[in-house]
Amino acid sequence: MTKDTARPEGHGRAAPGDALAARQWPMLSVLGATAVGLLVTALGHPRIGVLAIGVALIAAAVLRRALPQVGMLAVRSRFTDMVTYGLLGVAITLLALVMEPKPVLDIPFLESAVRFTVR
C-alpha cells in the first residue's frame, strides 16, 4: 500500500541558493522561445510563430531527456514529461504546417480537423 508520493526528479538544488536563474535555464529558454513565437504570431506571421512554439515544446522534451537537472521543467516523471512535451510539440508543429493559406504539408485528417474547429 502506498503511504506517500515520490518527489519529482527535479526537486533538488542544482546550484547554490543565490544562483536561482542558473539552474532554471532550460525552463527560461523554453519560455523565451514560446514568448518569441507568441510575439511573431501577434505581429502577423502566424505560421512562423506557431511553428516556433511547437519547436520550443519539442526542445523541452529533448532537454528533459538529455539533462539530469532541469529545474522547473521537471513537473512529473521524466517519461511523462518527455511524452507530454513531445506530443504537444509535434501536434502544434503539424498544425502549423497544414495552416491555410498555402499549407506546407497535405495531411487530409489534419486539414479536416482544422476546418472543423475553425468553421
N, C-alpha and C positions, 0 to 999 in steps of 0.2 A: 504494500500500500504506500502510495506517495504521501510524504509528510510535508514536503517543501518543494518549491520550484527552484530550478537552477538559475544562477545569474547569467546574463548574456555574456558572450565571449569577449566583447569589447569593454567590459565593466572596469577593468583595472587601469591604473595610470600608466601611460606610455612615456610620459615626460614629467619633470618636476611640476609642482603646483603653479609656479609662476609662468610656465610655458603652455598655457591653455590652447592658444591657436596653433602651436607647433604640432600637437597631437591630433588636431581636428582638420588637418589639411585635406584629407580625402573628402570629407563632407563639404568643406568650404569650396573645393574645386568643382564638385558636382552641383552644388547650389549656384556657384558662379556661372557655370555653363548653362544651367537652366534659366537663370536670370537673363543671360545674353540671348537665349532662344526666345524668351518672352518679349524682350525688347525689340528684337528683329521682327517678330510677328506683329507687334504693335506698330512698328514703323512701315508696315505694308508689304512684307515679304513672308507670308505665312508658311510656305513650303520649307524655306530655309530655316525659319525659326522653329517649326515643329520638328524638323529633322535634327536640329541641334539638341532639342530636349530629349528626343529618342536616343541619340548617341550619348548624351550625358548619363542616361539611365543604364545603357549598355556598359559604359565606362565604370559606373558604380558597381555593376556585377563583377567586372574584371578586377577592380580594386579590392572588392570584398574577398575574392578568391585568392589574389596574389599576396596581399599584405596580412601579416599576423595581427597587427593592431590598427584598426581603422577609426577609432573614436566613436562618435555618434552615428557613423554609417552602419555600425553593427546594431541592429534593432532586435533581431531574432537569432536563430541559429545560423551558422554560415550557409548551410544548404538552402534554407528557406529564404534568406536574403538574396542569394545568388539567383534562385529561380524567380523570385518576385521581381527584382530589378531587371533581370534578363528578359522575362516575358513581357513586362510592360514596355521596356525599351524597344524590343523587336516589334511589338504591336504598334507603337506610336510611329516608329520608323516606316513600317509598311504602309500605314495610313497616310503618312506624309508623301510617300512615293506614288500613291494612287489618287492623290488630291487633284481635283479639277482646278483650272483648265490645264490641258496638255499633261496627262498623267505620265510619269516615267515608267511605271510598271502596268501591265494589263493583267489584273487578277480579278476575274468576274465576281467571286464571292465577296471580296472587299469592296468592290465598286457598288454592289447591291447593298451592302451594309452601310456604306457612306450615304448613298441616296436615300435609304430608308430612314436614317437618323436625321438627315438634313431637310428632306422634303421641301 
